[in-house]
Amino acid sequence: MTRGQIVLITNDAAYTAGEFNGDMYYDYYGKQVIEKLENVKSYEDYYKFVDKFNAENFEYPEQIIFEIGKLETEEDVEKINKMFDMSKDYFRNWFSDYLYIKNISDNNWEFILDDDDWVITLKPGEICSLCFGDIAEDYDGNKSIQKRLKENIVEAIESLGWSVEEDDDYIEIEQWSPAGEDVCETFDYSKPFVEQAKDLYDYFNPDEHAAMWFGQGRGEPGGLQELLDDAREIKLMYQDLWVKLIDLKR
């Protein structure tokens, strides 16, 4: 049974209509939920929609809407921010397969996704769909949601001497080796960064790398040995990067 919750963020509080148990994936009830959320401008709209949605599809007799928390103090906001960190205690906080979320507050709200690399920003008036704490790929509306790397990932990479350039689908990192080689690598957003860093380390062969440059006439004045020593340093650069990213997940 595919479970789902319908979440609303207002200026005063955050609410969830949960949990609806059955067919709450996007291609079934999810489409209806998204369409109705488009017209939700107030808590009263939300209440009427949820009440009608329940009556027409589930007929639960118990209370449907619950207040997650008020937003009156900094402590209240911090509590909600912890709920919106999908990388921690997801099943204790939410449990549902799908979350359909609308922000009708005047503020941006950030959600840390469960894959640990990403943060999304939900602006006033925006709707998003999450599946087990990650962006739900079956809802096209998520493509307009701003998605970025966690700041601590960028900071961790830069702390090792790499420069970082972000694009829509990838980041490019660059650093000079001790002997002056321009080491440049691309990380694709579609795959966890730890895995990509591990691949760089695993598949980099210092002997082959040095031999390649030597065959192209590089290596003067230090010759092949200098190229080999530098390639081993590059291998260590990849290792340090991999370990650094692993440490962020601990």
Buried (B, 14 or more C-beta within 10 A) or exposed (E): EBBBBBBBBBEEBBBBBBBBBEBBBBEBBBEBBBEBBEEBEEBEBBBEBBEEBBEEBBEEEEEBBEEBBBBEEEEBBEBBEEBBBBBEEBEEBBEBBBBBBBBBBEEEBEBBBBBBBBBBBBEBEBBBBBBBBBBBEEBEBBEEBEBBBBEEBBEBBEEBEBEBEEEEEEBBBEBEBEBEBEBEBEBEBEEBBBEBBBEBBEEBEBEEBBBEBBEEEBBEEEEBEBBBBBBBBBBBBBBBBBBBBEEBEE
